[in-house]
Amino acid sequence: MEHILEQYKSVTENEVKTWFSIGKIANFPENSGACIKYKTKQIAVYNFTRTGKWYATQNLCPHKMEMVLSLGMIGDKDGIPKVACPMHKKNFSLEDGSNLGGEDLKIATYPVKIENGNVYIGFSD
């Protein structure tokens, strides 16, 4: 199972080689998540309209290795935007992927940009 996690590495905006179009803003639910596929990766995309921001992370929860994060509840913890895994309620920062419960679990994050009503996620491969 570890080899599955290895394909997910956070990408900063400076590392982006490809901006992948994932659809129109209207295709994504507000204040919730959706899942898209990029090559072999499942990516969770969050339209956090309460804050006016978009986030993208791996869809794979590293706790029990389930593809469920796009179904998680989004909110904030001490001002940090987060997603809670729907299975075991592990909380991950949408900004840097860190585990907000202090555990040694982390998720990959990806930059998102909006242009002319289209949503793009940045990848380094």
N, C-alpha and C positions, 0 to 999 in steps of 0.2 A: 504494500500500500504506500510506502514511502516514495516510490517512484512517481506516483500520481501527484504528490505534493511538490515534487521537484520541478514540475512543469510550470508551477505558479511562482513567479518572482515579481515583486512590486516594480513598477515602472514610474519614473519621474517624468515630468514634462520634457526635461532636457534629453532624456533617453529615447523619446518617441521616434521611431523610424516610419511607422504607418499609423495614420488616423483612419480607423475602420468605421464606416458608416453603419449605424445599427437601426436607423429609422427616423421617423418624425417624432417630435415632442409628443404629439397627440397619441402615439402608439404606446405610451408608457403611463401606468397609473400614477396618480399623484400621491405623495407621502407613502409610497410603498415600493416594492421591488419587482423586477422582472428578470428573466434569464435569457441570455443570448449565447450563441456559440461562435467562437473564433478559432478556426483550425480545430485543434483537439481540446480546447479549453471551454469550460462552461463559466460564463461571467455573469455575476449579479449586477444589475443596474438599478440605481435608486434615484427617483425623482423626488427630492426632498423639498417640496414646494413651500413648506413652512419657513424654510431658511433661504429659499431661492437658489439652492445648490443641487448639483448632480454628483453622484459618486458611482464608482465601479470597483468591484472586488471579485476575488475568486468566489465561485458559488459553493465550493467544497468546504464544509466545516472541518477543520483539522482535528476536532475532538473525537468524533466517531466516524469520520471519513464519509459523510453523507452529503450529497449535492442538494442542499436545502437553504442556503443563506438568502437566496432571493425571496424566500417565503417568510423571512424573519420580520419581526416588528422593528421599525426604525424609530429613533427618538434621540435623546441626549442624556449623557451622564456627566454631571458637573460641567455642563457647557460643551462637552465633546460629542459631536454627532456619532451615533452608534447604531449597530444592528445587533439584535438578540437572536441567536440561533433558535429556530422554532422547536427543536427537539429537546435540548438540555439547557437552554437559556444562557449560554455563554455569550458575553457581550464583547464586541469587537469595534474598535474605532474605525469609522468610515474614512478618516483622514490619513491614518498611517498603518492601519491594520492591527495595531497592538491589542492585546487582550486586556480589557478594562477591569478584569477580576484579579489581575496580577499573575495569572498562570503563564506558563511558558508556551503558549499557543499564539500564533500570529497568522493573519491572512494577508494575501497580496492585494495591493490596491493599484488602480490604473487611473490616469488622468482622463477627464471627460471635457469635451468642448461642444458648444452649441453654435451652429452657424446657419443662418437663414432657415430656422425651424427644424434643422436636422441635428441629430445627436451622433457624436463620434467618440470612440474610445481609442486611446493611444496605446500602441504596443511597440515593443523593441525588437520583435522578430519578424 
